[in-house]
């Protein structure tokens, strides 16, 4: 018996090692790419905070505070460089894959199934088209939800209150990375109620769960008050709500109907299979959970959490690829678990079932192009003439640099530049605030009188709305530019003496 237990332990360790290796290669292939606009904004804001700027007050964004807290931690630990964000993001990628594997084991008690499912997850989750260059709020939010779900079902199995506490804690953290993750709390809490219904002794877990949420909320509120940024945070919260409600001309029902076309896109099958058949196949996999008595309750949970993911990703009426990062883990579980339940009806050996499952999963892995982006190192690979120019001519840091393009947010960290405008990067969400913000941005920009300006070839709408582009062209001269990638040119302008 001990020998079998040792063999099982060794197999699990081997699977974990392979999972971490595959995650490293896939994630590094994304992280080494040029930084996407949103993550570039997050890291640049965090650099500003480390230089003494107040979040929401002196620099403003419509995201909750945890993404900036996390990026600050990465910069403190790994140094004030773009690569520091990559190192931190990579560590959490490894943690994401590990907890996904542990969650599958928690549910199916089958190491081989969990390993095969995690391989599919890695191939789909770490695609550049969706995962981008990492460091998205969705990346960290879905990690928190995965961990919360793991501890939720661990509590359901073992009844330890600390597991319920950790489930509530990580769920609350997810919400402070991005607010729509609050919807995931609905199926999680309903499952807690189900555990109490099955065993009245587990009623204490609900109090531990709610207590954890209350503690996180209290700590965050205390920190916001101590930093003097509570009013700015409430402004951020209001803008986030406006972004959801007013950012699209479509009504909520129309947005959700439109989301049908995008929700299953991460599977990369729509170009090969008609949309109707793709959704039909997905519902068949979900039905597999309901047909098996052992997984019926799990099936209800998956239906509910995928429904909340569907609503979350369709709320704004903008269907950006990175929104769907949050739906991928449970999407993979639906497919792998559903297929396994159907294979369970076969009177065959486990080896044959594993072989059949591998064959069924192979097309999904193949169409996700698992070899398309892989690398051994997450560091950015660039030869940047703009950075070289600044290093030669402006050795003192932080440098007096402002941005006039929404796609080069990462340059404020890369060039270690500080902007004196509250809206340090002209970004699309400012549209909802109207010409007032455009004028405020222009006035702050002129008052700051930056020595250098970087923009990405096309002026942002905010710059054009305030006629700031004309002012810049009249008072600044281009000193160098560089093609960062195909169709993406960054320009460095210097103030005329």
Phi, psi and omega per residue, in radians:
X1 nan -0.769 3.121
X2 -1.119 -0.631 3.134
X3 -1.122 -0.768 3.105
X4 -1.094 -0.714 3.124
X5 -1.117 -0.699 3.118
X6 -1.160 -0.715 3.113
X7 -1.097 -0.746 3.126
X8 -1.108 -0.696 3.111
X9 -1.121 -0.742 3.129
X10 -1.141 -0.683 3.097
X11 -1.093 -0.755 -3.137
X12 -1.118 -0.734 3.108
X13 -1.086 -0.724 3.106
X14 -1.096 -0.746 3.112
X15 -1.097 -0.756 3.142
X16 -1.081 -0.736 3.115
X17 -1.039 -0.813 3.135
X18 -1.134 -0.699 3.133
X19 -1.072 -0.768 3.135
X20 -1.160 -0.647 3.108
X21 -1.132 -0.846 -3.133
X22 -1.102 -0.702 3.114
X23 -1.101 -0.762 3.136
X24 -0.980 -0.863 -3.085
X25 -1.146 -0.774 -3.103
X26 -1.228 -0.785 -3.105
X27 -1.167 -0.718 3.126
X28 -1.053 -0.606 3.115
X29 -1.102 -0.518 3.069
X30 -1.451 -0.779 -3.023
X31 -1.140 -0.501 -3.112
X32 -1.337 -0.206 -3.133
X33 -1.228 2.834 3.083
X34 -0.978 2.411 -3.043
X35 -1.109 2.283 3.109
X36 -1.170 2.793 -3.100
X37 -0.971 -0.896 -3.084
X38 -1.089 -0.926 3.111
X39 -1.036 -0.603 3.096
X40 -1.096 -0.647 3.095
X41 -1.155 -0.786 -3.114
X42 -1.057 -0.807 -3.075
X43 -1.221 -0.627 3.131
X44 -1.200 -0.685 3.075
X45 -1.078 -0.737 -3.121
X46 -1.125 -0.647 3.073
X47 -1.107 -0.714 3.099
X48 -1.071 -0.717 -3.139
X49 -1.101 -0.711 3.098
X50 -1.120 -0.436 3.099
X51 -1.537 0.097 3.026
X52 1.870 0.034 3.128
X53 -1.394 2.566 3.134
X54 -1.650 2.218 3.103
X55 -1.097 2.430 3.135
X56 1.259 -0.452 -3.109
X57 -1.648 -1.008 3.131
X58 -1.667 -0.383 3.015
X59 -2.370 2.428 -3.004
X60 -2.213 2.413 2.979
X61 -2.578 2.810 -3.081
X62 -1.720 0.387 3.080
X63 -1.779 2.620 3.056
X64 -1.070 2.928 -2.931
X65 -1.324 -0.335 -2.952
X66 -1.183 -0.538 3.125
X67 -1.099 -0.619 -3.138
X68 -1.332 -0.638 3.067
X69 -1.094 -0.757 -3.109
X70 -1.158 -0.777 3.136
X71 -1.122 -0.616 3.050
X72 -1.069 -0.742 3.124
X73 -1.045 -0.799 3.125
X74 -1.033 -0.758 -3.109
X75 -1.176 -0.620 3.109
X76 -1.205 -0.690 -3.056
X77 -1.381 -0.748 -2.997
X78 -1.873 -0.007 3.116
X79 1.768 2.824 -3.047
X80 -1.468 1.172 3.121
X81 -2.407 2.829 3.034
X82 -1.008 -0.663 -3.090
X83 -1.117 -0.466 3.110
X84 -1.033 -0.689 3.115
X85 -1.154 -0.678 3.120
X86 -1.100 -0.735 3.132
X87 -1.081 -0.828 -3.134
X88 -1.125 -0.751 3.130
X89 -1.081 -0.695 -3.134
X90 -1.099 -0.741 3.125
X91 -1.037 -0.686 3.136
X92 -1.335 -0.434 2.991
X93 -1.105 -0.753 3.113
X94 -1.084 -0.709 3.122
X95 -1.160 -0.647 3.120
X96 -1.070 -0.870 -3.131
X97 -1.122 -0.668 3.139
X98 -1.103 -0.818 -3.115
X99 -1.236 -0.518 3.053
X100 -1.117 -0.761 3.103
X101 -1.079 -0.786 -3.137
X102 -1.138 -0.612 3.108
X103 -1.134 -0.732 3.102
X104 -1.121 -0.669 3.092
X105 -1.147 -0.729 3.124
X106 -1.005 -0.673 -3.078
X107 -1.476 -0.723 -2.978
X108 -1.905 -0.187 3.127
X109 0.937 0.690 -3.063
X110 -2.503 1.904 -3.050
X111 -1.160 -0.686 -3.102
X112 -1.175 -0.797 3.090
X113 -1.035 -0.757 3.139
X114 -1.102 -0.676 3.134
X115 -1.152 -0.826 3.141
X116 -1.097 -0.723 3.115
X117 -1.122 -0.653 -3.139
X118 -1.231 -0.605 3.059
X119 -1.069 -0.750 3.090
X120 -1.109 -0.740 3.125
X121 -1.029 -0.817 -3.109
X122 -1.064 -0.751 -3.084
X123 -1.181 -0.535 -3.119
X124 -1.578 -0.732 -3.027
X125 -1.183 -0.768 -3.071
X126 -1.642 0.945 2.995
X127 -1.732 2.357 -3.087
X128 -1.057 -0.571 -3.120
X129 -1.025 -0.543 -3.105
X130 -1.947 -0.817 -3.104
X131 -1.309 -0.385 -3.136
X132 1.048 -2.458 3.123
X133 -1.647 0.330 3.134
X134 1.356 -3.100 3.078
X135 1.146 0.458 2.991
X136 -1.470 2.664 3.074
X137 -1.047 -0.585 3.136
X138 -1.124 -0.614 3.140
X139 -1.034 -0.828 -3.075
X140 -1.366 -0.594 3.100
X141 -1.111 -0.767 -3.110
X142 -1.237 -0.520 3.029
X143 -1.074 -0.792 3.139
X144 -1.110 -0.706 3.131
X145 -1.175 -0.694 3.096
X146 -1.046 -0.804 3.137
X147 -1.156 -0.729 3.116
X148 -1.035 -0.760 3.141
X149 -1.157 -0.691 3.109
X150 -1.018 -0.859 -3.110
X151 -1.250 -0.496 3.070
X152 -1.025 -0.889 -3.087
X153 -1.359 -0.405 3.014
X154 -1.170 -0.675 3.061
X155 -1.129 -0.745 3.132
X156 -1.047 -0.533 -3.114
X157 -1.493 -0.746 -2.998
X158 -1.871 -0.333 3.080
X159 1.292 0.291 3.123
X160 -1.441 2.197 -3.047
X161 -1.093 -0.512 -3.140
X162 -1.079 -0.550 3.107
X163 -1.189 -0.716 3.077
X164 -1.114 -0.692 3.108
X165 -1.064 -0.823 -3.124
X166 -1.160 -0.590 3.095
X167 -1.097 -0.805 3.108
X168 -1.144 -0.688 -3.127
X169 -1.060 -0.870 -3.081
X170 -1.258 -0.535 3.052
X171 -1.093 -0.777 3.140
X172 -1.135 -0.678 3.090
X173 -1.065 -0.689 3.132
X174 -1.026 -0.718 -3.108
X175 -1.134 -0.581 -3.134
X176 -1.479 0.012 2.870
X177 -1.596 -0.711 3.073
X178 -2.763 2.205 -2.966
X179 -1.020 -0.676 -3.102
X180 -1.035 -0.265 3.086
X181 -1.143 -0.219 3.087
X182 -1.040 -0.531 3.142
X183 -1.094 -0.519 3.110
X184 -1.114 -0.354 3.120
X185 -1.167 -0.374 -3.122
X186 -1.142 -1.005 3.121
X187 -1.146 -0.547 3.131
X188 -1.141 -0.805 -3.133
X189 -1.195 -0.672 3.098
X190 -1.067 -0.632 3.099
X191 -1.190 -0.615 3.048
X192 -1.061 -0.747 3.103
X193 -1.095 -0.647 3.118
X194 -1.139 -0.720 3.116
X195 -1.076 -0.682 3.110
X196 -1.186 -0.661 3.118
X197 -1.079 -0.677 -3.138
X198 -1.322 -0.530 -3.093
X199 -2.568 1.868 -3.059
X200 -1.064 -0.426 3.122
X201 -1.111 -0.367 -3.096
X202 -1.503 0.179 3.090
X203 -1.131 -0.505 3.124
X204 -1.097 -0.491 -3.119
X205 -1.071 -0.578 3.123
X206 -1.115 -0.714 3.121
X207 -1.163 -0.685 3.102
X208 -1.146 -0.704 3.127
X209 -1.078 -0.890 -3.137
X210 -1.151 -0.642 3.116
X211 -1.075 -0.700 3.115
X212 -1.096 -0.755 3.114
X213 -1.079 -0.739 -3.130
X214 -1.116 -0.687 -3.135
X215 -1.147 -0.794 3.130
X216 -1.088 -0.787 3.124
X217 -1.037 -0.783 -3.119
X218 -1.097 -0.776 -3.123
X219 -1.114 -0.723 -3.140
X220 -1.188 -0.732 3.114
X221 -1.097 -0.759 3.115
X222 -1.062 -0.722 3.135
X223 -1.160 -0.751 3.134
X224 -1.083 -0.719 3.122
X225 -1.182 -0.726 -3.126
X226 -1.156 -0.491 3.117
X227 -1.543 -0.108 3.120
X228 1.233 0.541 -3.066
X229 -2.151 0.298 -3.117
X230 -1.085 -0.751 -3.139
X231 -1.069 -0.737 3.097
X232 -1.129 -0.638 3.106
X233 -1.115 -0.734 3.113
X234 -1.137 -0.603 3.053
X235 -1.119 -0.733 3.086
X236 -1.059 -0.742 -3.129
X237 -1.112 -0.718 3.123
X238 -1.115 -0.727 3.140
X239 -1.180 -0.655 3.096
X240 -1.067 -0.727 3.110
X241 -1.128 -0.741 3.122
X242 -1.106 -0.658 3.131
X243 -1.066 -0.682 -3.139
X244 -1.262 -0.753 -2.994
X245 -1.476 -0.665 -2.939
X246 -1.974 -0.098 -2.981
X247 -1.276 -0.323 -3.123
X248 -2.131 2.543 3.098
X249 -1.286 -0.348 -3.133
X250 -1.277 2.565 3.009
X251 -1.295 2.933 -3.070
X252 -1.020 -0.795 -3.135
X253 -1.081 -0.731 3.118
X254 -1.104 -0.662 3.123
X255 -1.113 -0.740 -3.123
X256 -1.194 -0.682 3.080
X257 -1.085 -0.735 3.115
X258 -1.111 -0.566 -3.102
X259 -1.171 -0.323 3.079
X260 -0.993 -0.575 -3.096
X261 -1.304 -0.339 -2.996
X262 -1.953 -0.432 -2.916
X263 -1.060 -0.703 -3.105
X264 -1.642 0.129 -3.130
X265 -0.977 -0.639 -3.131
X266 -0.980 -0.368 3.114
X267 -1.268 -0.221 3.071
X268 1.068 0.491 -3.076
X269 -1.914 -0.157 -3.019
X270 -1.122 -0.523 -3.136
X271 -1.299 -0.247 -3.128
X272 -1.908 -0.437 -3.083
X273 -2.211 2.459 3.094
X274 -1.057 2.607 -3.080
X275 -0.994 -0.722 -3.128
X276 -1.080 -0.763 -3.114
X277 -1.247 -0.540 3.108
X278 -1.149 -0.824 3.096
X279 -1.159 -0.651 3.109
X280 -1.071 -0.780 3.105
X281 -1.082 -0.656 3.136
X282 -1.164 -0.745 3.118
X283 -1.160 -0.579 3.076
X284 -1.093 -0.716 3.097
X285 -1.120 -0.724 3.081
X286 -1.085 -0.680 3.135
X287 -1.082 -0.536 3.117
X288 -1.021 -0.590 3.088
X289 -1.221 -0.669 -3.072
X290 -1.296 -0.459 -3.136
X291 -1.346 -0.337 -3.132
X292 -1.771 2.091 -3.088
X293 -1.020 -0.604 -3.099
X294 -1.193 -0.455 -3.074
X295 -2.018 0.217 -3.050
X296 -1.122 -0.802 3.140
X297 -1.151 -0.690 3.065
X298 -1.055 -0.689 3.110
X299 -1.064 -0.721 3.103
X300 -1.104 -0.742 3.104
X301 -1.054 -0.778 -3.124
X302 -1.137 -0.679 3.091
X303 -1.060 -0.779 -3.102
X304 -1.184 -0.736 -3.071
X305 -1.303 -0.553 3.044
X306 -1.247 -0.548 3.057
X307 -1.138 -0.753 3.112
X308 -1.171 -0.623 3.058
X309 -1.106 -0.727 -3.137
X310 -1.087 -0.752 3.117
X311 -1.174 -0.765 -3.113
X312 -1.034 -0.794 -3.069
X313 -1.293 -0.310 -3.123
X314 -1.778 -0.057 -3.013
X315 -1.051 -0.798 -2.970
X316 -1.364 -0.390 -3.052
X317 1.474 0.072 3.016
X318 -1.996 2.260 -2.976
X319 -1.925 0.986 3.124
X320 -1.135 2.456 -3.035
X321 -1.009 -0.680 -3.055
X322 -1.204 -0.272 3.058
X323 -1.014 -0.552 -2.972
X324 -1.519 0.039 3.012
X325 -0.977 -0.693 -3.037
X326 -1.189 -0.406 -3.081
X327 -1.576 -0.250 -2.990
X328 -1.143 -0.807 -3.078
X329 -0.971 -0.858 -3.105
X330 -1.304 -0.462 3.025
X331 -1.074 -0.754 3.117
X332 -1.157 -0.716 3.141
X333 -1.102 -0.683 3.097
X334 -1.017 -0.797 -3.079
X335 -1.209 -0.896 -3.073
X336 -1.156 -0.845 -3.121
X337 -1.167 -0.686 3.123
X338 -1.097 -0.819 3.112
X339 -1.083 -0.703 -3.138
X340 -1.123 -0.657 3.108
X341 -1.111 -0.677 3.093
X342 -1.186 -0.681 3.108
X343 -1.151 -0.429 3.113
X344 -1.144 -0.333 3.098
X345 -1.316 -0.269 3.138
X346 -1.383 2.406 3.044
X347 -1.561 1.362 -3.083
X348 -2.467 2.916 -3.141
X349 -1.241 2.772 3.113
X350 -1.079 -0.625 -3.132
X351 -1.065 -0.743 3.122
X352 -1.158 -0.701 3.124
X353 -1.113 -0.725 3.103
X354 -1.081 -0.709 3.132
X355 -1.116 -0.777 3.132
X356 -1.134 -0.718 3.120
X357 -1.101 -0.722 3.112
X358 -1.054 -0.730 3.133
X359 -1.145 -0.641 3.132
X360 -1.234 -0.595 -3.121
X361 -1.422 -0.384 -3.059
X362 -0.971 -0.788 3.122
X363 -1.071 -0.666 3.126
X364 -1.122 -0.706 3.100
X365 -1.181 -0.735 -3.115
X366 -1.091 -0.804 -3.084
X367 -1.250 -0.299 3.078
X368 -1.486 0.060 3.081
X369 0.893 1.082 -3.048
X370 -1.087 -0.373 -3.122
X371 -1.622 -0.055 -2.999
X372 -1.200 -0.592 3.089
X373 -2.401 1.935 3.064
X374 -2.620 2.574 -3.129
X375 -2.775 2.831 3.140
X376 -1.723 -0.156 -3.046
X377 -2.364 2.268 -3.103
X378 -1.428 -0.054 -3.052
X379 -1.174 2.521 3.087
X380 -1.148 2.357 3.126
X381 -1.910 1.682 -3.124
X382 -2.514 2.595 2.970
X383 -2.014 1.651 -2.908
X384 -1.780 1.827 3.123
X385 -1.060 -0.543 3.129
X386 -1.140 -0.801 3.116
X387 -1.139 -0.689 3.113
X388 -1.084 -0.716 3.128
X389 -1.095 -0.804 -3.124
X390 -1.146 -0.677 3.116
X391 -1.103 -0.583 -3.125
X392 -1.383 -0.698 -3.004
X393 -1.771 -0.352 -3.117
X394 -2.331 1.268 -3.084
X395 -1.211 -0.421 -3.129
X396 -1.285 2.354 -3.126
X397 -2.229 2.606 -0.027
X398 -1.267 2.670 -3.062
X399 -1.640 2.713 3.141
X400 -1.492 1.551 -3.045
X401 -2.274 2.385 3.004
X402 -2.159 2.815 -3.111
X403 -1.991 2.461 3.081
X404 -2.206 0.468 3.098
X405 -2.576 2.475 -3.032
X406 -1.400 -0.225 -3.050
X407 -1.671 0.008 -3.063
X408 -2.080 0.565 -3.140
X409 -1.007 -0.547 -3.104
X410 -1.157 -0.308 -3.053
X411 -1.187 -0.428 3.127
X412 -1.200 -0.472 3.003
X413 -1.499 -0.804 -3.116
X414 -0.986 -0.751 -3.119
X415 -1.625 0.035 -3.070
X416 0.845 0.973 -3.113
X417 -1.890 2.641 3.136
X418 -2.110 2.271 3.086
X419 -1.842 2.432 -3.128
X420 -1.659 0.139 3.085
X421 -1.590 2.436 3.110
X422 -1.057 -0.709 3.051
X423 -1.650 1.427 -2.928
X424 -1.225 -0.368 3.093
X425 -2.227 2.131 3.111
X426 -1.216 1.857 -2.982
X427 -2.127 2.737 -3.010
X428 -1.006 -0.516 -3.069
X429 -1.166 -0.249 3.104
X430 -1.214 -0.316 -3.136
X431 -0.952 -0.706 -3.057
X432 -1.172 -0.383 -3.140
X433 -1.526 -0.149 2.982
X434 1.372 -2.914 -3.047
X435 -1.134 -0.391 3.124
X436 -1.005 -0.791 -3.138
X437 -1.212 -0.665 3.122
X438 -1.055 -0.759 -3.141
X439 -1.206 -0.690 3.107
X440 -1.109 -0.727 3.120
X441 -1.066 -0.798 -3.128
X442 -1.107 -0.741 -3.135
X443 -1.137 -0.780 3.105
X444 -1.092 -0.677 -3.127
X445 -1.082 -0.844 -3.121
X446 -1.174 -0.651 3.125
X447 -1.168 -0.693 3.120
X448 -1.143 -0.527 3.101
X449 0.878 0.973 -3.051
X450 -1.083 2.554 3.128
X451 -1.283 -0.599 -3.109
X452 -2.231 2.608 3.047
X453 -2.299 2.405 3.056
X454 -2.121 2.325 3.035
X455 -2.484 2.939 -2.911
X456 -1.893 0.612 3.046
X457 1.635 -0.590 3.073
X458 -2.193 2.270 3.130
X459 -1.149 2.496 3.070
X460 -1.259 2.797 -3.126
X461 -1.040 -0.657 -3.127
X462 -1.059 -0.716 -3.132
X463 -1.206 -0.701 3.137
X464 -1.217 -0.721 -3.097
X465 -1.042 -0.557 -3.101
X466 -1.707 0.107 -3.081
X467 1.053 0.379 3.133
X468 -1.195 -0.496 3.131
X469 -1.047 -0.695 3.134
X470 -1.178 -0.686 3.100
X471 -1.080 -0.767 -3.111
X472 -1.107 -0.793 -3.126
X473 -1.098 -0.500 -3.127
X474 -1.412 -0.434 -3.010
X475 -2.057 -0.034 -3.108
X476 -2.295 2.674 3.130
X477 -2.225 2.373 3.115
X478 -1.213 2.323 3.109
X479 -1.887 -0.457 3.135
X480 -2.920 2.703 3.031
X481 -2.501 2.868 -3.116
X482 -2.605 2.501 3.054
X483 -1.546 1.822 -3.099
X484 -1.320 -0.587 3.046
X485 -2.814 3.068 -3.095
X486 -1.005 2.124 3.108
X487 1.353 0.193 -3.094
X488 -2.288 1.793 -3.127
X489 -2.007 2.244 3.081
X490 -1.773 2.390 -3.097
X491 -2.058 2.347 3.039
X492 -1.858 2.111 3.120
X493 -1.952 2.510 3.133
X494 -2.054 2.438 -3.127
X495 -1.099 2.332 3.079
X496 -1.171 2.464 3.140
X497 -1.209 nan nan
